C-alpha cells in the first residue's frame, strides 16, 4: 500500500487516481461542496499517481489562482506534464 492507503498494483493505481481526481472535481465545481484548496489537494494526490487529467487540473488552478496563488510558470510546467 502507498501512503494514501491505496494498493500498489498498476491497474488499482490507475482506477484510484481517477476516483481521487473525481473527488477534486466535486470539491472544485459543486457549489454545496466547493472548496478549491481541498480540490487542489485531491488533484495533487491523483497527479502523484500519474493521472494526466489531474495534472491539467492543477495547471488550470495555478493559472486562474483557484485555491492557491496564481503562478503562470507552474501552470505551464503542469500543462507540459499532462
C-alpha positions as CSV (number, residue, x, y, z in Angstrom):
1,X,0.0,0.0,0.0
2,X,1.2,3.5,-0.7
3,X,1.0,6.5,1.8
4,X,-2.7,7.1,0.9
5,X,-3.7,3.5,1.8
6,X,-4.2,2.5,-1.8
7,X,-3.0,-0.8,-3.2
8,X,0.1,-0.5,-5.5
9,X,-0.9,-2.6,-8.5
10,X,-0.8,-0.6,-11.7
11,X,-4.5,-1.1,-12.5
12,X,-5.5,-0.2,-9.0
13,X,-3.4,3.0,-9.0
14,X,-5.0,4.0,-12.3
15,X,-8.5,3.4,-11.1
16,X,-7.8,5.1,-7.8
17,X,-6.2,8.1,-9.5
18,X,-9.4,8.7,-11.4
19,X,-11.5,8.4,-8.3
20,X,-9.3,10.9,-6.4
21,X,-9.4,13.3,-9.4
22,X,-13.2,13.0,-9.4
23,X,-13.2,14.0,-5.7
24,X,-11.2,17.0,-6.7
25,X,-13.8,17.9,-9.4
26,X,-16.5,17.6,-6.8
27,X,-14.8,20.0,-4.5
28,X,-13.9,22.4,-7.3
29,X,-17.3,22.6,-9.2
30,X,-20.1,21.6,-6.9
31,X,-21.4,24.7,-5.2
32,X,-22.5,23.0,-1.9
33,X,-19.1,21.3,-1.6
34,X,-16.9,24.0,-3.2
35,X,-13.5,24.1,-1.6
36,X,-10.7,24.9,-4.0
37,X,-7.9,24.2,-1.5
38,X,-9.3,20.7,-0.9
39,X,-9.7,20.2,-4.7
40,X,-6.1,21.1,-5.2
41,X,-5.0,18.6,-2.6
42,X,-7.0,15.8,-4.3
43,X,-5.6,16.7,-7.7
44,X,-2.1,16.6,-6.3
45,X,-2.7,13.1,-4.8
46,X,-4.1,12.0,-8.2
47,X,-1.1,13.6,-10.1
48,X,1.3,11.7,-7.9
49,X,-0.4,8.5,-9.2
50,X,0.4,9.8,-12.8
51,X,-3.1,11.0,-13.7
52,X,-2.7,13.4,-16.6
53,X,-6.2,14.9,-16.1
54,X,-5.2,15.8,-12.5
55,X,-2.0,17.4,-13.9
56,X,-4.1,19.5,-16.3
57,X,-6.5,20.5,-13.4
58,X,-3.5,21.6,-11.3
59,X,-2.2,23.7,-14.2
60,X,-5.7,25.3,-14.5
61,X,-5.8,26.1,-10.8
62,X,-2.3,27.6,-10.9
63,X,-3.2,29.7,-14.0
64,X,-6.5,31.0,-12.6
65,X,-5.4,31.1,-8.9
66,X,-8.2,28.9,-7.6
67,X,-7.3,27.8,-4.0
68,X,-3.7,28.7,-4.5
69,X,-1.6,31.7,-5.6
70,X,-1.6,32.5,-9.3
71,X,1.6,31.1,-10.8
72,X,1.9,31.0,-14.6
73,X,5.3,29.3,-14.5
74,X,3.9,26.3,-12.5
75,X,0.8,26.3,-14.7
76,X,2.9,25.8,-17.8
77,X,5.0,23.2,-16.1
78,X,1.9,21.1,-15.2
79,X,0.4,21.6,-18.7
80,X,3.6,20.2,-20.2
81,X,3.4,17.2,-17.8
82,X,-0.2,16.4,-18.7
